[in-house]
Amino acid sequence: MEVKNHTLVTEFILLGIPHTEGQERVLFVVFMIFYLCTLLGNLLILIAVISDSHLHTPMYFFLCNLSVLDIGFSSVSTPKMLANLLMRSRVILLDGCMCQVFFYHFLGSTECLLYTVMAYDRFAAICHPLRYTIIMNRRVCALLAAGTWLTSSFHATILTTLTFQLPYCGSNEVDYFFCDIFPVVKLACGNTLIIETVSFTNIGLVPMTCFLLILTSYVRIVIAILNMRSAEGRRKAASTCVSHVSVVTLFFGPCALIYTQPSLSEVLVTPVQIFGNVVTPMLNPTIYTLRNKDVKGALKKLVGGQIVSEAGP
């Protein structure tokens, strides 16, 4: 009866980043630069890999998937956050809030699973080099990539459905800079036990399982590298893994802080969340480009080819 006495919520108000009064313009410029760098860096990697036939290998196929994910993941919350900072556009419709929740967990889960697949790819390349092309053939790569996307869509659909099946009939002020499950569920006027239990279980289970699988792969990789007789072989094998280890650390670090430490104050949670949403997608292409001669070579060819075509008749 209490629910009927309230108007059902059709829109939410995002309160934004806390404790930033008077700094909105500076933050807008900083986050806009990060976002544009994310788009440019990941698009360049996509174009470089697609345009260079030498990069049509499993490792770069998965790297292209990662670039697409980084573009999408950063676009879930950043544009609305920028609008909030510049124009104080805090209102988000219920459908828009649902989309943010769905795509945030869909793309985040896909990226988590993709890192696991990439670790398996490095394991196959280093531990079974003679059978690598058979193990990671095109069909297997396509199935692994499709599996990450499909599994994550199912995962995100469950979380989003459970979140928005709840009645929202009271306050509509989301105390965050985008719609995530826990800030939104706080506003529900129904029993939230099921969604909270499922969210903590799913959000904790997926990253933990992926992390353990990645750790297992790298234990095997380290053993294989230590057993190599050639110092040059050890160096090359290790160098192919450094970039992946770096981006995995950047991804799982914020996840671990946010979802395993509920007692963290909002002063710490928000910067960690912003780092994962805005900064990490920008750093990923930089890490892979700076440490990868093949990608740098493809980018140089791409830029050189454009210069030659512009200079030609």
C-alpha positions, 0 to 999 in steps of 0.5 A: 500500500505504501508503494501506491502512495508515491509517484513511480520514478521515471528519471534519476538525478545523478549527483555527480562527483562529490567534493568538486564544487568550483572545479567543474571546468578543470575536471571537464577539460581533464576528462575530455582529454582522457576520453579523446585520447581513449577514442584516438588510441584505440581507433589507431590500434584497430586501424593498424591491426586491420590494415597490416596483414602481418598482425592478423594473428590471435594475439592481435585479434584479441587486442582488437576486441580489447580496443572495442571494449575500451571504447565502449566501456569509457563511453558508458559513463564519461559522456554523461559525466562530462555533460554534468560537469559542463552544463549541470545536466544531471537528469537521466531517464530511467531507460538511460539509467538501465542502459548504463547499468547493463552496458557497464556490467556487460562490457566490464565482464566481457573485458574481464573474460577477454583478459583470461582468454588473452592469458590462455593465448600467451600460455599456448604460444609460450608453453606449446609453440609447435602446436600454437597454430593448431590450438589457437586456430581461427575457429577457436579464436572466434569461438572464444571471443564470441563466448566472452561477449555472449556470456557477459550479455547473459550476466548483465541481463540478469543483473539489470533485470533484477535491479529494475524489477524493484519499485522506485517510488521515493527519492530519485537522487543517485549519489554517484556520477553514473548509474551503477547497481549499488547506488541505484538499489539504495533508492528502491522501496522494495526488498533488495536482498535478492539483487544485493546477494546476486550482485555481490556473488556475480560481481565477485565470482566472475573477476575472482574466477578469471583472476585465478585462471590468469594466475594459473596460466602465468604460473605455467608461463613462468615455469616454461620461461625459466626452463628455456635454455636461450637467454634471448628466448626468455627475454622475448617470451617475457616481453610478450607478456609484460603488456598483458600483465600491466593491463590486467593489473590496471583492470583488477586493481580498481575492481578489487578495491571497489567490490571487496572493500565495502568499508572504503569511504566515498572519498577513495571509492570515487577516484578509484572508480573514475580511474577504472572508467576513464584512465585505464581505457586510455592507458591500455593502447599506450601500454600495448603500443609503447612495448610492441614493435609490431604495432608501432611498425604498423602505425608508422606504415599507416602514417607513412602511407597517408603522407605518401598518398597526400603528396602524390599526384 
